[in-house]
């Protein structure tokens, strides 16, 4: 019986973490949509030799010195969104 109780505890912990992450993701999406609706320039981060654009906190940028650019400029340069951080498209 104790094994079942422990299993339920892990399930509750995982569900809580998933709910927290979903809330953070929803907040980020709302913020990006709000900026776009107000006509603000959406910015992304690129590296001099990269082929993708990123969010500022992307782990792929940890060893680089990224530059802040407008999303439209990144797309015009042929860059594609990073699959790790899923920046705005």
C-alpha positions, -999 to +999 in steps of 0.1 A: +000+000+000+029+024+008+042+020-028+009+032-042+009+062-019+044+071-030+033+067-067+004+091-062+028+116-046+050+115-076+020+119-099+008+149-080+043+164-081+046+159-118+011+173-124+020+204-104+052+210-123+034+206-156+007+231-145+034+256-135+052+253-168+019+256-187+012+289-167+047+302-176+043+294-212+008+310-214+023+342-198+050+343-224+026+338-253+002+365-239+032+389-236+043+383-272+008+387-285+003+419-264+035+434-278+025+425-314-010+440-309+004+473-296+026+475-327+058+470-308+088+454-325+092+418-314+129+412-308+149+379-310+185+370-305+209+358-332+246+349-333+269+361-361+273+326-376+240+311-367+211+300-390+184+303-363+169+331-341+163+326-304+147+338-272+172+356-250+172+327-224+178+299-250+204+274-239+218+274-274+231+309-268+250+300-236+284+300-254+278+329-277+275+367-276+241+371-293+228+403-309+193+416-304+175+421-337+139+426-349+120+394-357+112+408-391+149+414-398+159+379-387+132+364-410+144+387-439+179+374-434+166+338-439+170+327-403+146+301-389+132+297-354+152+277-329+136+243-321+148+244-285+133+277-273+105+281-299+107+319-303+079+339-319+073+332-356 
